[in-house]
Amino acid sequence: MLVEMLRRFREEFGYNPQVVVSSPGRLDFLNTHQDYKGLPVVSIGVNLRSYCAIHRREDSVCRVVSFNLKDEGIEYIDEFNVENLALKEGRWFGNYIRAAIIALREQGYKISGFDAAILSEVPIGGGLGSSAAFTVSFLGAVNEVFELGLDRKQIAELAYHAEHDIMSIPCGRLDQYGSAFGGVIKIETRPPYRVEEIPFRRGIFVVLDSGIKHSTAEIHPRRQADIDRGLELLLGMSDLPESLRRKLGRKYYEPKWEEISEEEIRPFLERLPEKPRARILFTIREHRSTELALKIMRGEVPDLDYITSILGDEWRRDVEKALRSSDPILHLIGVIMNQQHALLRDLYDLSLPELERIRDAALSAGALGVKISGAGLGGSLIALAPSKDIAERVLKAGIEAGAKRGWVVNIDVGLRRDL
């Protein structure tokens, strides 16, 4: 990909770039639908990358080309003056570049003109965070060529600010941090947004895109409203213990979710209507299983009783089988992926018959775990396989079961200078 980028940059601009930077696509791995509640999420950077090549100019003109759009035969050049910068109307690839520069200039960084090119392996709309990889790689290239001295976290925050605040895209921080840091990371979604890099490199992942379009703008608010209704009813209970009341709040992002145990809240949840009860149970159970997964990925394997106390007795047989396997850590992560999918399906109502058919086929082909990635009700599933051969079988089975496309991917590093 680097050789192709260098050749095409020379053809487009007539000279070589000074810098080439790349950043990975990402998997929404564990604790899906928890970032907007202030709970940590787990992201994985994968080896489908977005590349940005750049050469500094002496004037204030910025020229950006997208070779992906050029290959599609559609408008692929954006040109603007850095001193007179605004977003264009509608959906336009250059707005990610413009928003990133606006974000930098808001913080006092001096950016002059440049020529830049984008070439990405990250499929658009495939559930791999393509726009964040694009934005992060561009900011990484600007950081290098203008010697801004930004670290990965600063770049991730700038990319988030560009997309969320300047472009008004309703996203969390998972995409930008996942692309900037790569690998397997735990992202704290409350300030100061700490990142823990997890030393886990086992297995191969398969992304299965159902081709079913969903609207995040419709999915999230409805479930947030269900939680808010449940919290309102809980706080109205006169016999609610003060110790529990202090942990709650009236909005979905206010409770100290990580401090609430299912045992202490269960007697009161039983009085709630079905949907608010299910949404709150989901929040507590998925967070607990994510903390268990992180413990295991750090190399600490608890005993059978401890694991089933968190996942539930219905998972005991699967846990026993995983503990007896040749790679208990990898197989346990597969069990936890399946448990989190069940929570997303049964307590958050985010699956569809089409998704279940694809998932069943992937499991039958040898996947250790398969779960919804992203908002749900369409989009992609991610599967964990123990080997490349099984991953290829899982991909084939998923497509035969209805997935429109898919990719076999490995865990990969984050933002990287390639030239």
Beta strands, then each sheet from edge to edge (+ up, - down):
strand 1: 19-30
strand 2: 41-56
strand 3: 61-66
strand 4: 77-81
strand 5: 114-120
strand 6: 184-187
strand 7: 195-198
strand 8: 204-209
strand 9: 369-373
strand 10: 380-385
strand 11: 405-409
strand 12: 416-417
sheet 1: 4+ 3- 5- 2+ 1- 12+
sheet 2: 4+ 3- 5- 2+ 6- 7+
sheet 3: 9+ 10- 8+ 11-
end
